[in-house]
Amino acid sequence: MLLKTLNLQKSFGKTHVLKGISLEVNEGEVIAIIGPSGSGKSTLLRCLTQLERVDKGTIEVDGIQMVGMNGEKAVYADNKILHEIILKVGLVFQNFNLFPNFSVIKNIIHAQVKVLGIEKSLAHKKAMELLEKMNLKEKATSYPCELSGGQQQRVAIARALALNPRILFFDEPTSALDPELTGEILKVIRSLAKEKMTMVIVTHEMAFARDVADRVIFMDDGVIVEEGTPEEVFGNTSNERTKEFLQRFNQN
Amino acid sequence: MTIDNVPLHLLIPDMLEASVEVIKIFFLTIIFSIPLGFIVALARRSRFRIISFPTRIYQLIFRGTPLMLQLFFFMYGPYYIFGFSFNRFTACILAFVINYAAYFGEIFRGGIAAIPKGQYEAAKVLGYTKLQTFLHIILPQVIKHVIPATGNELMTLVKDTSLAQVISVPELFRVATNAGTRYFSSIPIIIAAPFYLIMNSVVEVTFKMIEKKMDYYKN
């Protein structure tokens, strides 16, 4: 098991955003997390990638304890272990967050060299391979501002993959894109799924979730309401909340 | 050659020499106040009030009182407080550096605040340390942001050097006013204008060039 969380809880002030999330992700699995806005999907990803701290619960990544419980409070591992864990995960943001001052290729090389200490020529080779895979080889020396949203997002995926993460998280990777550009990102994610990349994808693309995910998780109001295969969740769910959400979605 | 009884062949070399003094004040102020300004900006952003609050008070005092007064303070203040004095030039540089660092602190603080949170988050998830994030990712973007405001400030600095006359630093404006008194003429002061203008033209052109050089990407 690559990721295991137990009873994660997180509040922002008085707003209880995560109300006990228990989740397991196996190697090679693709999980889609769906649910209405404000249901805590993004917060969950942000907690798993150390961008937010949970209040309660445990998180284990690739067998290493990231957060444990001491009585009533969550206790984080020390910084060295947290750094080790962060290198096992990658995150693709809704709005890409490429470094605008770096060229495309440097966006992919830089962390390899500075964070992993990989030799520059090897990092360059790897970056070019990834760009080739993303069909962006000719954009290597461009700057992010010169690329379309879809191209920027593909660079962001390459940047994350360059560090060989065990799990790749996607936080609504197509939400900031024009509808005609979402296809190219979904295609990339599909090809990663074929290569058995472990991925957790927060998405509003229901057809895509149904198609690519091994398991679908429906979240609402800070809890996992339903979890199952795409057929179970989309096909014939017996859960009223899921039904209502999917119906509302189909109307739009 | 004389105009209004002012011997230009004597005055111009004096003013050139005094311009060197202006340039010295200019560069020494830059060298010390810009790094100091960055420290001020970071101190202001500190989540520890014990660091951010005194920094804010320092900035209030040095932005809120005349630079001319601060020059007096660094020239004559230490004698009353500690019983010693800096030499004129040192007092002058101290006043300029501490005054300008207060302003640069605000400019850089604005520049740092303009960097989206996503940049820090992306860097963190990629495993960069905080120092690496600041040096490689944040700082270069901050520099691009603050170039126009910094150029503005440095043009003010060139003109502000004229204030150093109040503690008798032999800079351009003092030489010009002295000559004016000596020859009973306003001509020396009028001649000082193109000197300042030429120096500031260099600053302006330099900053336009830097701006252009940084234009290879957009934020």
HADDOCK unambig.tbl for C-alpha pairs under 7 A between the chains (distance, minus, plus):
assign (segid A and resid 49 and name CA) (segid B and resid 125 and name CA) 6.56 0.50 0.50
assign (segid A and resid 51 and name CA) (segid B and resid 121 and name CA) 6.76 0.50 0.50
assign (segid A and resid 83 and name CA) (segid B and resid 127 and name CA) 6.51 0.50 0.50
assign (segid A and resid 86 and name CA) (segid B and resid 125 and name CA) 6.12 0.50 0.50
assign (segid A and resid 86 and name CA) (segid B and resid 127 and name CA) 6.19 0.50 0.50
assign (segid A and resid 87 and name CA) (segid B and resid 126 and name CA) 6.86 0.50 0.50
assign (segid A and resid 87 and name CA) (segid B and resid 127 and name CA) 6.09 0.50 0.50
assign (segid A and resid 90 and name CA) (segid B and resid 125 and name CA) 6.60 0.50 0.50
assign (segid A and resid 90 and name CA) (segid B and resid 126 and name CA) 6.99 0.50 0.50
assign (segid A and resid 91 and name CA) (segid B and resid 125 and name CA) 6.74 0.50 0.50
assign (segid A and resid 97 and name CA) (segid B and resid 118 and name CA) 5.61 0.50 0.50
assign (segid A and resid 97 and name CA) (segid B and resid 119 and name CA) 5.81 0.50 0.50
assign (segid A and resid 97 and name CA) (segid B and resid 122 and name CA) 6.17 0.50 0.50
assign (segid A and resid 99 and name CA) (segid B and resid 119 and name CA) 6.83 0.50 0.50
assign (segid A and resid 99 and name CA) (segid B and resid 137 and name CA) 6.87 0.50 0.50
assign (segid A and resid 100 and name CA) (segid B and resid 217 and name CA) 6.57 0.50 0.50
assign (segid A and resid 100 and name CA) (segid B and resid 218 and name CA) 6.73 0.50 0.50
assign (segid A and resid 100 and name CA) (segid B and resid 219 and name CA) 5.73 0.50 0.50
assign (segid A and resid 101 and name CA) (segid B and resid 141 and name CA) 6.62 0.50 0.50
assign (segid A and resid 101 and name CA) (segid B and resid 217 and name CA) 6.20 0.50 0.50
assign (segid A and resid 111 and name CA) (segid B and resid 126 and name CA) 6.72 0.50 0.50
assign (segid A and resid 115 and name CA) (segid B and resid 127 and name CA) 6.13 0.50 0.50
assign (segid A and resid 115 and name CA) (segid B and resid 128 and name CA) 5.88 0.50 0.50
assign (segid A and resid 143 and name CA) (segid B and resid 217 and name CA) 6.31 0.50 0.50
assign (segid A and resid 145 and name CA) (segid B and resid 217 and name CA) 6.52 0.50 0.50
assign (segid A and resid 145 and name CA) (segid B and resid 218 and name CA) 5.91 0.50 0.50
